[in-house]
Amino acid sequence: MASELKFVEKTLERLLPLDVDARKMFGEYGLFYKGKMFGLICDNTFFIRFTSSGAEIAGRIGKGFPYPGAKPAFKISNIKANDSKWLKQLVEVTTQELPEPKKKKKSH
């Protein structure tokens, strides 16, 4: 089941004023901040990539798999998603720990 645009828009609103971008990917959405993909929205569920810095902030939060074969990620419940301060802090520390995106090679 593909995620609904309304769910994606609500998630982005919760992350304001962070400049988070949602990109459609295979019927679902990848979430990007500062050029790094930090999360996914799959089946109207918000997932944030697991990092050790993020784990310190996340505390006792559930993990799940955004799709079959994916690495485990933090599964953000609606209750936790409503804690805007906590959510933005988790996104910021997660993004800081993620590697810079690889530069695409120019084709000749």
C-alpha positions as CSV (number, residue, x, y, z in Angstrom):
1,M,0.0,0.0,0.0
2,A,1.5,3.3,-1.0
3,S,1.6,6.2,1.5
4,E,-0.9,9.0,1.3
5,L,0.3,12.5,0.3
6,K,-1.7,13.9,3.3
7,F,0.4,11.8,5.7
8,V,3.7,13.0,4.0
9,E,2.6,16.6,4.2
10,K,1.7,16.3,7.9
11,T,5.1,14.8,8.6
12,L,6.8,17.6,6.8
13,E,4.8,20.2,8.8
14,R,5.9,18.6,12.1
15,L,9.5,19.1,11.0
16,L,9.2,22.8,10.3
17,P,11.3,25.0,10.2
18,L,13.8,22.3,9.1
19,D,14.1,22.3,5.3
20,V,13.1,18.7,4.8
21,D,12.4,17.4,1.3
22,A,10.2,14.4,0.5
23,R,11.0,12.6,-2.7
24,K,8.7,9.9,-4.2
25,M,10.5,6.6,-4.5
26,F,8.8,3.4,-5.6
27,G,5.4,4.5,-4.5
28,E,6.7,5.6,-1.1
29,Y,8.8,8.6,0.1
30,G,12.4,9.2,1.0
31,L,13.0,12.1,3.4
32,F,16.1,14.3,2.9
33,Y,17.7,17.0,5.1
34,K,20.9,18.8,4.1
35,G,21.1,16.5,1.1
36,K,21.1,13.3,3.2
37,M,18.4,10.7,3.2
38,F,17.6,10.3,6.9
39,G,14.2,8.6,6.8
40,L,11.4,6.9,4.9
41,I,7.6,7.0,4.8
42,C,6.3,3.6,3.9
43,D,2.7,2.5,4.3
44,N,1.9,5.7,6.1
45,T,4.5,5.0,8.7
46,F,7.5,7.3,9.5
47,F,10.9,5.7,9.9
48,I,14.2,7.3,10.7
49,R,17.5,5.7,10.0
50,F,19.3,4.2,13.0
51,T,22.5,5.9,14.2
52,S,24.2,5.7,17.6
53,S,23.7,9.5,18.2
54,G,20.0,9.1,17.3
55,A,19.7,6.1,19.7
56,E,20.8,8.4,22.6
57,I,17.9,10.8,21.8
58,A,15.4,8.2,20.7
59,G,15.4,6.4,24.0
60,R,13.0,3.5,24.2
61,I,11.4,3.8,20.8
62,G,10.4,0.9,18.7
63,K,12.2,-0.3,15.6
64,G,10.8,-1.7,12.4
65,F,11.6,-2.5,8.8
66,P,10.3,0.1,6.3
67,Y,10.2,-2.6,3.6
68,P,11.3,-6.3,3.2
69,G,15.1,-6.5,3.2
70,A,15.6,-3.1,4.7
71,K,17.8,-2.4,7.7
72,P,16.0,-1.8,10.9
73,A,15.0,1.9,11.6
74,F,13.4,3.8,14.3
75,K,9.6,3.5,13.9
76,I,8.1,6.9,14.8
77,S,4.7,6.6,16.5
78,N,2.1,9.3,16.0
79,I,2.5,10.2,19.7
80,K,6.2,10.7,19.3
81,A,5.7,12.5,16.0
82,N,3.6,15.1,17.8
83,D,6.7,15.9,20.0
84,S,8.1,18.4,17.5
85,K,11.1,19.4,19.6
86,W,12.2,15.8,20.1
87,L,11.5,14.9,16.5
88,K,13.6,17.8,15.0
89,Q,16.4,17.0,17.4
90,L,16.4,13.3,16.3
91,V,16.5,14.3,12.6
92,E,19.3,16.8,13.2
93,V,21.6,14.4,15.1
94,T,20.8,11.5,12.8
95,T,21.7,13.6,9.7
96,Q,25.0,14.9,11.3
97,E,26.1,11.3,11.8
98,L,25.2,10.1,8.2
99,P,27.9,10.2,5.6
100,E,27.9,12.8,2.9
101,P,26.1,11.7,-0.3
102,K,28.4,10.3,-3.0
103,K,29.0,12.7,-5.9
104,K,27.5,11.5,-9.1
105,K,30.1,10.9,-11.9
106,K,29.6,13.1,-14.9
107,S,28.8,11.1,-18.1
108,H,30.6,12.2,-21.2
